[in-house]
Amino acid sequence: MEYVFGILVVTAIVFAIVKLARGGLGSRAGGGADAEMKRLANIARIAAEREYRLKLTHDRASVKDLEDAILQDLHHNQLISPYPDEELAELSRLWGAYLGEVLRRVRPGAWQARSRHGGRRPMPFVLDRHHEVFPCSWVYRRIKHGPEYGVHAKACEFADNRDNPEYALKGAE
């Protein structure tokens, strides 16, 4: 029964997020993907506090909290009853937006709707003309496949390599 309740709560959160985000990326005046992802990151921070009683603080410790509490819970729910593709994409975008805003504090960058280099993968966090990382994809894999795709380790690796401009070319997807 507890699992069913957890799934219902997560589903309610996702539908609320989808409803808030329905305007689509860049649809707000002066918006664009960067502004939209900042807005989603703020929604994620509020949802973490309300639904998980976690205060996300945009630092490495909060990425560990994100992974250990929220993403682990979402993965658990995914194992019990797989999320529909659209719902999994929305969850990945929501929590990936927060993760990307943490990365922004490590190395400046901006969100883009599409990758210049990564084919069809959406929402890269672009570091410069030639380098980008994909926090939403990191979150997607963590929710879908589990702890072997840890986002905390990726965020730490990113921070450790912040002064290495070639890092984004070598496995930062």
Secondary structure in CASP SS format (residue, H / E / C, confidence):
PFRMAT SS
TARGET T0000
AUTHOR 0000-0000-0000
METHOD secondary structure of the structure
MODEL  1
M C 1.00
E H 1.00
Y H 1.00
V H 1.00
F H 1.00
G H 1.00
I H 1.00
L H 1.00
V H 1.00
V H 1.00
T H 1.00
A H 1.00
I H 1.00
V H 1.00
F H 1.00
A H 1.00
I H 1.00
V H 1.00
K H 1.00
L H 1.00
A H 1.00
R C 1.00
G C 1.00
G C 1.00
L C 1.00
G C 1.00
S C 1.00
R C 1.00
A C 1.00
G C 1.00
G C 1.00
G C 1.00
A H 1.00
D H 1.00
A H 1.00
E H 1.00
M H 1.00
K H 1.00
R H 1.00
L H 1.00
A H 1.00
N H 1.00
I H 1.00
A H 1.00
R H 1.00
I H 1.00
A H 1.00
A H 1.00
E H 1.00
R H 1.00
E H 1.00
Y H 1.00
R C 1.00
L C 1.00
K C 1.00
L C 1.00
T C 1.00
H C 1.00
D C 1.00
R H 1.00
A H 1.00
S H 1.00
V H 1.00
K H 1.00
D H 1.00
L H 1.00
E H 1.00
D H 1.00
A H 1.00
I H 1.00
L H 1.00
Q H 1.00
D H 1.00
L H 1.00
H H 1.00
H H 1.00
N H 1.00
Q H 1.00
L H 1.00
I H 1.00
S C 1.00
P C 1.00
Y C 1.00
P C 1.00
D H 1.00
E H 1.00
E H 1.00
L H 1.00
A H 1.00
E H 1.00
L H 1.00
S H 1.00
R H 1.00
L H 1.00
W H 1.00
G H 1.00
A H 1.00
Y H 1.00
L H 1.00
G H 1.00
E H 1.00
V H 1.00
L H 1.00
R H 1.00
R H 1.00
V H 1.00
R C 1.00
P C 1.00
G C 1.00
A E 1.00
W E 1.00
Q C 1.00
A C 1.00
R E 1.00
S C 1.00
R C 1.00
H C 1.00
G C 1.00
G C 1.00
R C 1.00
R C 1.00
P E 1.00
M C 1.00
P C 1.00
F E 1.00
V E 1.00
L E 1.00
D E 1.00
R C 1.00
H C 1.00
H E 1.00
E E 1.00
V E 1.00
F C 1.00
P H 1.00
C H 1.00
S H 1.00
W H 1.00
V H 1.00
Y H 1.00
R H 1.00
R H 1.00
I H 1.00
K H 1.00
H H 1.00
G C 1.00
P H 1.00
E H 1.00
Y H 1.00
G C 1.00
V H 1.00
H H 1.00
A H 1.00
K H 1.00
A H 1.00
C H 1.00
E H 1.00
F H 1.00
A H 1.00
D H 1.00
N C 1.00
R C 1.00
D C 1.00
N C 1.00
P C 1.00
E C 1.00
Y H 1.00
A H 1.00
L H 1.00
K C 1.00
G C 1.00
A C 1.00
E C 1.00
END
